[in-house]
Amino acid sequence: LENTRYIRAYAGVRPIYSSGGEQTGGDRSAGRGFVLLDHGEEGVANFLSLTGGKLTTYRLMAEKCADRICELLSLDAACRTHLEPLPPSEDGTHLEHRAAERIGSSKDSTDDPLVCECEMVPRSDLLRVADTSARQHRSPDLTALRLRSRMGKGPCQGTFCSIRAPKYLFGEGDKRKKAEWVGDFLRERWKGVRPVLWDTQLAQAELTQGLHCGFFSLEAPWNRGGE
């Protein structure tokens, strides 16, 4: 761990359920399992609450909830989600396991240049995400691209790909709008980078600041949505 490069820190929250009984250990003594509550017992019909649990139990949580719904509707159907994988999505092929490595090694970089070298995200992936977002009536901004392609999640945390992506996707376009996108994108990255600013990642942050503030004036009021 002493030699590991820490790229980013993050934290999350999840609900834990307590039945309301006396707890001697406070919140720490509440169970970490999930609970399915049928509010029909409280006089509220057709209302279920599913709480607690964690990401690794989401499928099982959904199964138990669906089983209870089937029971209430007098349906007899066996769950299959633990046996049959979800069908593949054409829009999500680039998110498959080790897809980035396959894409990076199989494509001609002059034909399909890499936008994010850290995560091996080519231009074609970003175009696919932008097209999917448009069909879903969503704005294909840099945050949407990050969530769907992993762009900006590597060691440089968007230092270079945040510059390339707007150019590849939207050409010259509205330069002020693109500057706002880049600024918003990097500010979101900064939230996770700030807690690990030492050693190599500190040098990376200095490079990012010099590039984006020195060359592109992203700290200037007109690039922060000001007047």
Beta strands, then each sheet from edge to edge (+ up, - down):
strand 1: 34-38
strand 2: 48-52
strand 3: 114-116
strand 4: 121-122
sheet 1: 1+ 2-
sheet 2: 3+ 4-
end
